[in-house]
Amino acid sequence: MVLLLTGALLAAPSATASAPSAEAPAAAAALTEVTGFGANPSNLQMYVYVPDNVTARPAVLVAVHWCGGSGPAMHSGTEYAQLADRYGFVIVYPSVTRSSKCFDVSSPQALRRGGGSDPVGIKSMIDWVTARYSADTTRVYATGISSGAMMTNVLLGDYPDVFAAGAAFAGVPFGCFATTDGSEWNSACSGGTVIRTPQQWGDLVRGAYPGYTGPRPRMQLWHGTEDDVLRYPNFGEAIKQWTDVRGLSQTPAATDSPQSGWTRTRYGGTGDQAAVEAVSLQGVGHNLYAWGMAARVLTFFGLDAAGEPGPQPPAGPCKVTASTNAWNTGLTGSITLTNTGTGTVNGWRLGFTLPAGQTVTNGWGASYAPASGAVTATNASYNGTLAPNASVTIGYQANHTGNSAAPTGFTLNGVACTTS
């Protein structure tokens, strides 16, 4: 079954239960509208599906509809509810009330954390579900189709501390649809002519939540090569963006074809929960979502085991020791990277996050980019090979505005390192 993305071509949505107030939990095993769920500056509607066998501390999936769609249409037109019945997670279906029935992914308010518009309302929905069902705040996910895919990108950019991962079907990168004239449509972006460097795309995401130094969500991207609504170049630009946000190489760690006509590339890992996974569908247009794809989304999220968190990334085959020596508004940093794996590393990229207010001014032993936020140190020509148990020490000089702490969140070629 292929889901058509225009309202006139969709099957009629199933009936929904009557809307409760926020004082009572939504009825189980029925799509239910919730009102009074919190801050909602753009007057979104909230629908929630809670399976009969909802688990203790359930995961939460936000499923975001396409232009012209609705929460109930997303519920009836995808199989996420049936999968929730099997695995016990809760689903939130946001629903647009503005005339276009498209999510706001273009306004300045939507493209910054807490700025207003649709992302704020969706965050309120998550908070409501989390409180009502004692949901696991480390297992909140977003997926969407077309406009919903664009909103998935926006949500992960605005709220990296809320979402563990996202899956976007036929979308565009975060910030690509930005406008300043009140228009909801950006023809340059939809036409695939907005081309930026990975760092420029990554900086748009990092700019949505300035100063954030925590972990970033994983991302799964889907796009058809013949998409005539949000053209195919947006797929490559989104890969640039999310690999940069995660501090990863643009070169895939693995490439395969899970189904005829599909090309899947994985970045930062080779397994089902790689940091970034991208699936290109040869000859497929904008209406790419087909029945069965949701199961692949759940595998990427790690939700296809009833009541259990998805596979956690193992301690990386690396260990890092980091320290700083500060004065006034400057500091020097020293990082020692040790290969604790059993194989030789040929070429390394060490990702880490600098505390807010720190900016690298120069460095040695590696090249550093960008200068602040989520930084990647890439080996020099003379130290790119690390045998098992071998170490390399690199360093940098930086300015700071008061926080002179050492960086955190180290990854070696996309895999998390232990620290000491």
Buried (B, 14 or more C-beta within 10 A) or exposed (E): EEBBBBBEEBEEBEEBEEBBEBEEBBBEBBBBBBEEBBEBBBEBBBBBBBBEBBBEBBBBBBBBBBBBBBBBBBBBBBBBBEBBBBBBBBBBBBBBEEEEBBBBBBBEBBBBBEBBBBBBBBBBBBBBBBEBBEBBBEBBBBBBBBBBBBBBBBBBBBBBBBBBBBBBBBBBBBBBBBBEEEEBEBEEBBBBEBEBEBBBBBBBBBBBBEEBBEBBBBBBBBBBBBBEBBBBBBBBBBBBBBBBBBBBBEEBBEEEEEEEEBBBBBBBBEEBBBBBBBBBBEEBBBBBBBEEBBBBBBBBBBBBEEBBBBEEBEEBBBBBBBEBEBEEEEBBBBBBBBBBBEEEBEEBBBBBBBBBBBBBEEBEBBEBBBBBBBBBBBBBEEBBBBEEEBBBEBBBEBBBEEBBBBBBBBBBBBBBBEBE
